[in-house]
Amino acid sequence: MDLQALRAAGRPSLATRHALLAVPFAMIALVTVGDVLAPPDVHLGPFLAAAPAVAASFRGPRATGFIGAVAVLAQVVVAAVRSTVTDLNHTFQIITLVLISVFVTLFAHLREVHERELVQLRSVAEAAQQVVLRPLRERLGPLRVASVYLAAAADAQIGGDLYAAARTSHGTRLIIGDVRGKGLEAVGDAALVLGAFRAAAHQEADLPGLVDYLERAVAPDLDQGPGAGFDDTSSRAPGPDHDAAPHSRSLSPSNDLSEAFITAAVLDIPDLGQALQLVNCGHPPPLLLRGNRVIPLEVDEPAPPLGLSGLTESQLAVQGFPFEPGDILLLYTDGVLEARDEAGAFYPLAERAAAWNGTGPRALLSHLRSDLLAHTPTGTLDDDAAMVAIERLRPPAQRGAAHP
């Protein structure tokens, strides 16, 4: 989405804005006629100040200033018709209206500048995120994969949702996560996690080792002073157990460790067999679609979010789940669950996924995307959301055995 598109998404259409422009002019006309026809002791002139104030809510400083000038001119006409422009009462009304028009025009200018800055910041963050969040391949060994990323409304800050996949010698490893926070800082933290995952997914022999590597890559350095941003690891040679994880840094300059963390689900799906391994670090549980059933993959011992392991003494526990040919695994971030309808009800992801009767991960995500946006009153999300669907196909060895 380019800059012009982002700006257009955050304001009414041109036709709507032109139609709304009739409102302040109608107000000026009604107040002027009413003031002229009113008894001598009734003065409606102060209501003219509402016209430029209303215009400032949806138009820029030029239109607001023009409507303010028309309102002042109408006040002068009323003064000339009813008495004289130099009448003390009308003089004060004119002066007050001029001052109010100047103030609301200034506010309209400041609002426009602020909107332009927000649009530019979001466009930069979105461009950075598109570089960080590489698209997933449709085929990863015996897996068929689809992914979708839904950006929040244009006036909301971009989030730090992330996902990635890596092929190894025995299968496929995946991660989906959500950085606490918004904006460019969240995108930078997501890039940190994804870089660490891509670097270690091929090196770590087991899933706990990979998650531990990710934790050490993002965990705040408790030895640093306030405001420190990066560890100086360039002078330390990493040992065989990766004591100095590359790119290790503090996620936040704050001393409060609870303010900087990343929820994540890390999976290992072997090419052979009919199972998967999962370490869940405070992330919403994946959903397994098998026939008409939706099974949440709830782990017995969830790990703390990445960046918070120093606050607990929990061990990384890997849990296995069946993942058979024809099953579809749905990974998602909390932006999906937190979408609300007009009554404030959250999006029932498991229920909507169970009602789906199509085939293939791409069709599933297309259905859920349309259904999720239809669930919200405006057709947009207040928080970024990501979904990844993985279908296990029959392994090549089994296909060859079935069809000699």
Backbone torsions as a table, in degrees:
resi	resn	phi	psi	omega
1	MET	NA	122.0	-176.6
2	ASP	-84.2	179.2	-173.6
3	LEU	-62.9	-44.4	-179.1
4	GLN	-64.0	-39.0	179.2
5	ALA	-65.3	-39.7	178.2
6	LEU	-64.1	-41.0	179.0
7	ARG	-65.7	-40.4	-179.9
8	ALA	-67.1	-33.4	-178.7
9	ALA	-68.7	-22.1	-175.6
10	GLY	-97.3	6.8	-179.7
11	ARG	-144.8	162.9	-179.7
12	PRO	-63.7	161.0	178.3
13	SER	-66.0	164.4	-178.2
14	LEU	-61.4	-42.3	179.5
15	ALA	-62.6	-40.3	179.3
16	THR	-65.8	-40.6	-179.8
17	ARG	-66.3	-38.1	176.6
18	HIS	-65.3	-38.9	178.6
19	ALA	-66.5	-40.8	179.0
20	LEU	-65.6	-27.1	-178.8
21	LEU	-63.8	-21.9	178.3
22	ALA	-69.9	-22.3	-176.5
23	VAL	-63.9	-53.8	179.7
24	PRO	-63.5	-34.1	177.4
25	PHE	-66.5	-38.8	176.8
26	ALA	-64.5	-38.2	177.3
27	MET	-62.5	-43.5	179.3
28	ILE	-61.5	-44.1	-178.8
29	ALA	-64.2	-44.5	-178.5
30	LEU	-65.6	-44.3	-179.6
31	VAL	-65.9	-40.3	-179.3
32	THR	-63.5	-48.5	179.3
33	VAL	-63.9	-43.1	179.6
34	GLY	-63.7	-38.8	-179.8
35	ASP	-68.8	-36.7	179.1
36	VAL	-66.9	-38.6	-176.5
37	LEU	-87.3	-9.2	-176.8
38	ALA	-72.2	157.5	175.6
39	PRO	-60.4	161.0	-175.9
40	PRO	-58.7	-31.3	-177.4
41	ASP	-88.9	5.9	178.8
42	VAL	-112.4	127.1	-179.1
43	HIS	-125.4	118.7	-179.8
44	LEU	-101.9	-0.3	-176.7
45	GLY	-53.3	-40.0	-178.9
46	PRO	-58.0	-23.9	179.9
47	PHE	-69.8	-15.3	178.1
48	LEU	-64.3	-22.5	179.4
49	ALA	-64.1	-21.1	-179.9
50	ALA	-68.1	-27.4	-176.0
51	ALA	-63.1	-56.1	177.7
52	PRO	-65.1	-29.8	178.6
53	ALA	-65.3	-41.8	177.6
54	VAL	-66.4	-41.6	-179.5
55	ALA	-62.0	-35.1	-178.0
56	ALA	-67.2	-18.3	-178.1
57	SER	-76.3	-19.4	-177.5
58	PHE	-138.9	-3.5	178.2
59	ARG	-123.3	167.1	-178.1
60	GLY	-81.6	-176.0	-175.8
61	PRO	-65.3	-32.9	-178.8
62	ARG	-65.3	-50.4	179.1
63	ALA	-64.2	-38.8	179.1
64	THR	-64.3	-44.9	178.4
65	GLY	-62.9	-39.1	178.7
66	PHE	-63.9	-44.7	178.9
67	ILE	-65.4	-35.8	175.5
68	GLY	-63.2	-40.3	178.3
69	ALA	-65.2	-39.8	177.3
70	VAL	-63.7	-39.2	178.7
71	ALA	-64.5	-40.6	177.7
72	VAL	-64.4	-43.1	178.3
73	LEU	-61.8	-39.7	177.3
74	ALA	-63.6	-38.4	178.0
75	GLN	-65.3	-37.4	177.3
76	VAL	-65.1	-41.4	178.5
77	VAL	-62.5	-43.2	178.4
78	VAL	-60.9	-43.3	-180.0
79	ALA	-63.3	-40.7	-179.4
80	ALA	-67.9	-35.2	-178.7
81	VAL	-75.3	-42.5	-173.9
82	ARG	-80.4	-37.2	179.6
83	SER	-152.6	-104.3	175.3
84	THR	-141.8	158.4	178.7
85	VAL	-65.8	-27.7	-178.3
86	THR	-84.4	0.6	175.0
87	ASP	-59.2	135.4	-172.0
88	LEU	-58.3	-43.7	-178.4
89	ASN	-62.3	-48.3	-179.1
90	HIS	-69.2	-33.2	178.3
91	THR	-61.0	-45.5	179.2
92	PHE	-67.0	-36.3	177.5
93	GLN	-63.4	-41.6	-180.0
94	ILE	-65.7	-45.5	-179.5
95	ILE	-62.0	-44.5	179.8
96	THR	-62.2	-42.1	-179.6
97	LEU	-65.6	-37.1	176.7
98	VAL	-62.1	-45.6	-179.1
99	LEU	-63.8	-43.6	179.3
100	ILE	-63.0	-41.3	179.4
101	SER	-62.6	-39.3	178.4
102	VAL	-65.2	-43.1	-178.5
103	PHE	-64.4	-47.4	-177.3
104	VAL	-69.2	-29.2	175.2
105	THR	-66.6	-39.9	176.0
106	LEU	-63.1	-43.0	178.7
107	PHE	-63.9	-38.7	177.2
108	ALA	-62.6	-37.9	177.3
109	HIS	-65.1	-45.8	-179.8
110	LEU	-64.5	-39.5	177.7
111	ARG	-63.1	-41.9	179.8
112	GLU	-64.4	-40.6	177.5
113	VAL	-63.7	-42.9	-179.9
114	HIS	-64.0	-43.1	178.3
115	GLU	-62.1	-39.9	-179.5
116	ARG	-64.7	-40.7	178.8
117	GLU	-64.7	-41.5	179.4
118	LEU	-64.2	-41.2	180.0
119	VAL	-65.0	-42.4	-180.0
120	GLN	-65.8	-41.5	179.3
121	LEU	-63.7	-42.3	-179.2
122	ARG	-67.5	-37.8	179.3
123	SER	-64.3	-37.8	176.9
124	VAL	-66.6	-43.9	179.8
125	ALA	-64.3	-39.1	-179.7
126	GLU	-68.0	-39.1	177.5
127	ALA	-64.3	-41.2	178.4
128	ALA	-64.5	-38.0	-179.3
129	GLN	-68.5	-36.8	178.3
130	GLN	-64.0	-31.5	176.3
131	VAL	-72.8	-40.1	-176.7
132	VAL	-72.5	-45.0	-173.1
133	LEU	-91.0	86.4	-178.8
134	ARG	-70.5	144.4	177.3
135	PRO	-66.4	144.3	179.2
136	LEU	-82.3	145.7	176.4
137	ARG	-70.0	147.2	-178.0
138	GLU	-70.6	-27.2	178.1
139	ARG	-125.1	127.9	175.8
140	LEU	-129.8	89.5	-175.9
141	GLY	62.9	-127.5	179.5
142	PRO	-84.2	14.5	-177.7
143	LEU	-110.6	140.1	170.9
144	ARG	-108.9	128.4	-167.6
145	VAL	-125.6	144.4	171.8
146	ALA	-141.3	149.4	-179.9
147	SER	-142.4	155.3	177.1
148	VAL	-147.1	140.3	176.7
149	TYR	-123.4	125.8	-178.8
150	LEU	-111.9	113.2	178.8
151	ALA	-76.9	149.3	177.5
152	ALA	-71.3	176.2	178.5
153	ALA	-57.2	156.1	-172.6
154	ALA	-60.9	-26.8	-178.1
155	ASP	-90.3	4.8	176.9
156	ALA	-102.4	149.1	179.2
157	GLN	-72.4	144.1	-179.7
158	ILE	-69.9	147.3	-175.6
159	GLY	-98.6	-174.1	-177.5
160	GLY	-113.4	36.2	176.3
161	ASP	-65.8	145.0	-176.2
162	LEU	-147.6	152.0	170.8
163	TYR	-157.3	153.8	179.6
164	ALA	-163.4	160.3	177.0
165	ALA	-138.6	148.5	179.2
166	ALA	-141.4	132.8	176.0
167	ARG	-85.1	135.5	176.4
168	THR	-119.3	-178.3	-177.7
169	SER	-69.4	-19.0	-176.7
170	HIS	-116.8	-9.7	-177.2
171	GLY	174.8	-146.4	-176.4
172	THR	-129.6	134.8	174.7
173	ARG	-112.6	139.2	-178.9
174	LEU	-133.1	154.0	173.8
175	ILE	-139.3	140.4	169.1
176	ILE	-134.3	139.3	-175.2
177	GLY	-156.3	174.0	-178.2
178	ASP	-145.9	119.8	179.3
179	VAL	-81.3	135.0	174.7
180	ARG	-70.3	125.9	180.0
181	GLY	116.5	178.0	-176.2
182	LYS	-136.6	171.0	171.8
183	GLY	81.2	-164.2	-175.3
184	LEU	-62.9	-32.6	179.2
185	GLU	-63.5	-41.0	178.6
186	ALA	-66.5	-39.2	177.8
187	VAL	-63.0	-40.7	178.1
188	GLY	-63.7	-40.1	178.2
189	ASP	-67.5	-37.1	176.1
190	ALA	-63.3	-40.8	177.5
191	ALA	-61.6	-37.7	178.2
192	LEU	-61.5	-46.7	-178.9
193	VAL	-65.9	-44.8	-178.5
194	LEU	-64.5	-39.3	177.5
195	GLY	-63.0	-42.0	178.7
196	ALA	-66.2	-40.1	179.7
197	PHE	-63.5	-46.6	-178.6
198	ARG	-65.9	-30.7	179.7
199	ALA	-75.2	-34.2	-171.6
200	ALA	-103.5	-14.6	-175.4
201	ALA	-59.5	-31.0	-179.3
202	HIS	-89.8	-12.9	-172.9
203	GLN	-100.3	-40.2	-175.9
204	GLU	-76.5	130.6	-174.7
205	ALA	-72.9	-36.0	-177.9
206	ASP	-125.2	169.2	-176.0
207	LEU	-68.7	-41.5	176.5
208	PRO	-59.0	-37.4	177.7
209	GLY	-63.8	-38.9	178.2
210	LEU	-66.2	-45.5	-179.9
211	VAL	-65.6	-38.8	177.8
212	ASP	-63.5	-37.5	176.1
213	TYR	-62.4	-44.6	178.7
214	LEU	-62.4	-40.8	-179.9
215	GLU	-62.6	-44.2	-179.5
216	ARG	-71.9	-21.0	178.4
217	ALA	-76.5	-26.5	-175.0
218	VAL	-114.6	-13.9	-175.0
219	ALA	-65.1	138.4	177.0
220	PRO	-62.7	142.4	178.4
221	ASP	-82.5	110.1	-175.0
222	LEU	-69.6	-15.2	-179.7
223	ASP	-83.3	-9.6	-177.7
224	GLN	-81.4	156.5	176.3
225	GLY	-82.2	176.3	-180.0
226	PRO	-59.5	139.5	174.4
227	GLY	83.5	-1.9	179.3
228	ALA	-69.7	141.9	-175.2
229	GLY	-112.3	-32.3	-175.3
230	PHE	-135.3	147.4	172.0
231	ASP	-80.7	144.3	174.4
232	ASP	-91.5	87.9	-178.2
233	THR	-102.0	1.6	-175.4
234	SER	-68.2	-24.6	-177.1
235	SER	-94.7	1.0	-178.5
236	ARG	-111.9	128.5	179.4
237	ALA	-82.9	127.6	179.1
238	PRO	-69.4	138.7	177.8
239	GLY	-83.4	-177.5	-178.8
240	PRO	-64.1	-23.9	179.7
241	ASP	-98.4	19.9	174.7
242	HIS	57.7	49.6	179.0
243	ASP	-62.7	-27.8	179.3
244	ALA	-116.8	85.7	-178.9
245	ALA	-65.4	131.7	-178.9
246	PRO	-62.9	148.4	178.6
247	HIS	67.5	14.6	180.0
248	SER	-63.4	133.7	-176.9
249	ARG	-160.9	168.2	174.9
250	SER	-83.3	133.7	-180.0
251	LEU	-70.7	-22.1	-176.1
252	SER	-149.2	145.1	176.8
253	PRO	-72.8	-5.0	-178.1
254	SER	-74.4	150.7	175.3
255	ASN	-79.6	-13.7	-178.6
256	ASP	-83.1	106.0	-176.3
257	LEU	-64.3	-26.4	-178.7
258	SER	-70.0	-9.4	-179.7
259	GLU	-88.8	-7.1	-175.7
260	ALA	-131.9	104.8	177.6
261	PHE	-158.8	167.3	-178.7
262	ILE	-136.5	120.8	171.3
263	THR	-78.8	143.2	-176.7
264	ALA	-156.5	148.3	168.9
265	ALA	-120.1	124.2	-177.2
266	VAL	-116.3	127.2	-174.1
267	LEU	-125.4	150.7	173.7
268	ASP	-127.3	118.6	-178.4
269	ILE	-117.4	101.2	179.3
270	PRO	-64.2	148.7	176.6
271	ASP	-65.8	-37.7	-180.0
272	LEU	-98.1	151.6	-178.6
273	GLY	93.0	-178.0	-177.3
274	GLN	-135.0	52.9	-178.0
275	ALA	-150.8	168.2	173.8
276	LEU	-138.8	160.8	175.7
277	GLN	-116.9	143.7	-173.6
278	LEU	-139.0	133.9	165.8
279	VAL	-119.3	119.5	-177.7
280	ASN	-106.9	117.5	-179.2
281	CYS	-104.9	71.2	175.3
282	GLY	71.6	18.5	-176.6
283	HIS	-100.5	154.3	174.9
284	PRO	-55.5	139.4	-174.2
285	PRO	-67.1	138.7	174.1
286	PRO	-60.8	157.2	178.5
287	LEU	-112.9	133.1	177.4
288	LEU	-105.2	119.2	178.4
289	LEU	-97.0	116.2	-179.5
290	ARG	-132.3	104.6	-176.0
291	GLY	65.2	-125.6	178.6
292	ASN	-96.3	8.5	-178.5
293	ARG	-103.6	146.6	172.9
294	VAL	-121.3	118.6	-173.9
295	ILE	-113.8	113.7	174.9
296	PRO	-70.5	130.9	179.0
297	LEU	-88.8	79.5	-179.7
298	GLU	-85.3	122.1	178.1
299	VAL	-83.3	150.2	-179.5
300	ASP	-73.5	-34.5	-177.6
301	GLU	-128.2	83.9	179.1
302	PRO	-68.2	145.0	176.7
303	ALA	-88.1	158.2	176.1
304	PRO	-68.8	158.9	176.6
305	PRO	-57.6	152.9	177.8
306	LEU	-60.0	133.2	-176.7
307	GLY	99.6	-9.5	-177.8
308	LEU	-119.4	8.4	-177.5
309	SER	-64.8	-25.0	179.2
310	GLY	-68.5	-14.8	-179.6
311	LEU	-89.6	-9.3	-179.4
312	THR	-134.0	169.3	177.8
313	GLU	-114.0	21.5	-177.7
314	SER	-70.6	150.3	177.9
315	GLN	-96.8	150.8	177.6
316	LEU	-75.4	118.0	-178.2
317	ALA	-113.5	128.2	177.0
318	VAL	-95.0	134.9	177.9
319	GLN	-125.0	136.2	-179.8
320	GLY	-96.0	148.3	177.4
321	PHE	-138.0	146.6	175.4
322	PRO	-64.6	139.5	176.2
323	PHE	-145.6	93.0	-169.5
324	GLU	-97.1	161.1	175.1
325	PRO	-55.5	132.7	-176.0
326	GLY	96.7	-20.3	175.7
327	ASP	-70.4	149.8	173.5
328	ILE	-122.4	127.8	178.5
329	LEU	-101.5	128.0	-178.1
330	LEU	-112.1	116.6	173.5
331	LEU	-104.8	147.4	-174.7
332	TYR	-159.4	164.8	175.6
333	THR	-108.7	169.0	-172.9
334	ASP	-69.8	-12.4	175.2
335	GLY	-61.9	-26.7	176.9
336	VAL	-71.1	-47.1	-176.5
337	LEU	-69.9	-28.4	-173.7
338	GLU	-90.3	1.6	175.1
339	ALA	-68.2	132.5	-175.5
340	ARG	-115.3	151.2	173.9
341	ASP	-92.3	-170.9	-176.7
342	GLU	-62.2	-30.3	-179.9
343	ALA	-85.7	-1.2	179.7
344	GLY	88.1	8.8	-179.8
345	ALA	-80.3	139.6	179.4
346	PHE	-71.9	158.9	-179.6
347	TYR	-71.7	123.7	-178.6
348	PRO	-84.1	81.6	-172.6
349	LEU	-61.4	-49.0	-177.2
350	ALA	-61.3	-41.1	179.9
351	GLU	-65.5	-43.2	-179.1
352	ARG	-70.2	-34.5	177.6
353	ALA	-68.0	-36.2	179.5
354	ALA	-67.9	-29.7	-179.0
355	ALA	-78.6	-11.4	-178.8
356	TRP	-74.1	136.7	-178.0
357	ASN	-125.9	24.2	179.3
358	GLY	-90.2	-164.1	-179.9
359	THR	-136.1	142.6	174.5
360	GLY	91.1	147.2	-177.9
361	PRO	-66.4	-35.5	-179.7
362	ARG	-65.1	-43.0	178.4
363	ALA	-64.9	-36.9	178.2
364	LEU	-62.0	-48.9	-178.4
365	LEU	-67.2	-35.5	176.6
366	SER	-61.7	-42.7	177.9
367	HIS	-64.2	-48.0	-177.4
368	LEU	-66.4	-36.4	178.5
369	ARG	-61.7	-49.6	-179.7
370	SER	-64.1	-41.2	-178.4
371	ASP	-68.3	-37.9	179.6
372	LEU	-64.7	-45.8	180.0
373	LEU	-67.5	-34.9	177.3
374	ALA	-69.0	-23.0	179.8
375	HIS	-69.5	-28.9	-177.2
376	THR	-86.9	149.3	-177.4
377	PRO	-63.5	-34.2	-175.4
378	THR	-101.0	-3.3	-176.8
379	GLY	75.2	15.0	177.9
380	THR	-131.7	165.6	-179.2
381	LEU	-107.2	149.1	175.4
382	ASP	-86.0	-14.2	179.9
383	ASP	-140.3	146.6	177.7
384	ASP	-61.8	150.7	-179.7
385	ALA	-141.3	144.8	178.5
386	ALA	-134.2	144.9	176.4
387	MET	-138.8	141.6	176.1
388	VAL	-132.1	129.4	178.3
389	ALA	-117.7	132.7	-177.9
390	ILE	-126.9	125.6	176.6
391	GLU	-111.2	130.8	176.6
392	ARG	-85.5	123.6	175.1
393	LEU	-94.7	170.3	177.8
394	ARG	-69.4	128.4	-179.9
395	PRO	-56.9	149.9	-179.6
396	PRO	-54.4	-39.5	-178.9
397	ALA	-61.9	-41.4	-179.7
398	GLN	-71.0	-37.4	178.1
399	ARG	-63.5	-39.8	179.5
400	GLY	-67.2	-36.8	179.1
401	ALA	-69.7	-33.0	-179.0
402	ALA	-76.4	-25.5	-178.3
403	HIS	-130.2	78.1	-176.6
404	PRO	-67.4	NA	NA
